[in-house]
Amino acid sequence: MLDTIFFDLFHTLVTLDGNNSRNEYDVLNISKDEWEKYAEDKELYFLRATGKEKDPRKIIESIIDKMGLEVKDDEIDEILELRKRKFERSLLNIDTAILDVLKDIKKKGIKLCLISNADTIDVMYWKQSPLSNLFDEAIFSYEVGYLKPQAEIYNLALKSMNTIPERSIFVGDGGSDELKGAKELGIKTIFTRYLIEKEEEEYRKIKQFADYYVQDFNEILSAIDIQAAV
């Protein structure tokens, strides 16, 4: 019997739209691509997303140090504030279609659990998000020390929901090999492209680990009904 749906957060339930007037990279007078090259540096991301660095200001300082730039304290403060505001907007402004689907899942008596690779800044405003009250549990990588697709983070989520792979589904956009990680544990998977488009090669790579594929978020309900009947 299906009793739990696990959801990814970023690019599955929320988008990261920048501020049209000013962003982190504007403070440094660099391009968005150059900023993201360092902000998403694998070594730095691992440290903050596994909770080895939880101080928001130090997270920003580490990105700037990697760039080798001399930046004033007030500029660091502004970059941090802009980043916080960006993630706040993403967590507060949720697509109504997504909220409606989550509410419909809850009406079926199915529990919801979030599994997200995230640092302290990313989910600082989770409790204020309209998503928060819909989820029974939220597993954030920086709090547990594991990242998708590591088996440990899925197993922690399964344990917290008192369920097993055969009674659950994982829904995500496929980033970080999250569908592969879930499927290797026997969890059924739904690949959603509702909020993000991917290159065709990446799409094919992800789809091989998807039991279901949806473009319209409402299609998740049909996939759940099919799986529940199995």
Secondary structure, DSSP 4 states (H G I P E B T S, - for coil): ---EEEE--BTTTB--PPPSS--HHHHHT--HHHHHHHHT-HHHHHHHHTTS---HHHHHHHHHHHHT----HHHHHHHHHHHHHHHHHHHHS--HHHHHHHHHHHHTT-EEEEEE---TTTTTTGGGSTTGGG-SEEEEHHHHS--TT-HHHHHHHHHHTT--GGGEEEEE--GGGHHHHHHHTT-EEEEE-SS----HHHHHHHHTT-SEEESSTTHHHHHHHHHHH-
